[in-house]
Every structure is written in C-alpha cells, then in structure tokens.
Amino acid sequence: MNISIEFNKTPKYLVAKVSGRWLTTDALESIEAIKNEANTQKINHILLDLQDLSLPDNEMTRFFSGEKISNAFDYSFKIAAYSQREKINRFAETVAVNRGANFKVFDCESDAINWLQS
C-alpha cells in the first residue's frame, strides 16, 4: 500500500496522520482502516491530518474517497480533515456530505479541531 497511517487517541477524538500517494485503491483501504481503528477505540470523532498525503492521481480518486467516507461512516461519526490550502478543492467533501457523512475539510488544524469539538 502506498499510504501509511499513524493513529493517536486523544481524550476527545482519534487522530489519523495519513501520508503517501493518494491512489484510489489505497485510499479506500485506508478509510476502512481508519473506521476499524475508530471502532476498536470506541470513538466517533476523527481528525484526519492529510498534510503529508499527495495530490490524488486524478479527480475520480477524490470522488471515490468521498463515496467511501459516506459508506464507511454513518452520521454518528464526525470527521474533520485538514491539509494545505492548495490541495483542497472540496470535491471529496461534497461527495461525502451529499451522501450523508458528517465530514468537513479545513486548511488549518485549529479550525478542524474547533469544528470537530463543536
């Protein structure tokens, strides 16, 4: 797999630091791994640090990632992601939210944490 994930549980949320090449198959496997870790830790607030994740190989990777987020996490999960502003176009977020996910992308870690805890 071209993506690695480091997990850190805080008292209020699970942090998943995701790094590597953003390819569709690896992204889908990573989302499933994050869901499994959240279930294992019995926590439904997740902070995704995507700063070390590459741009996707194509726009369909963003689409399939958003779709997988909505399929993997029901609305009881609250997921905030952050990355550099130039990497964000909100396509994956829009796909996920339109399919029922409670998911938002930020260009600032503190904004992501504040939303996650609100």
Secondary structure, DSSP 8 states (H G I E B T S, - for coil): --EEEEEEE-SS-EEEEEEEEE-HHHHHHHHHHHHHHHHHHT--EEEEEEEEEEEESSHHHHHHHHHHHHHH--TT-EEEEE--GGG--SHHHHHHHHTT--EEEESSHHHHHHHHH-
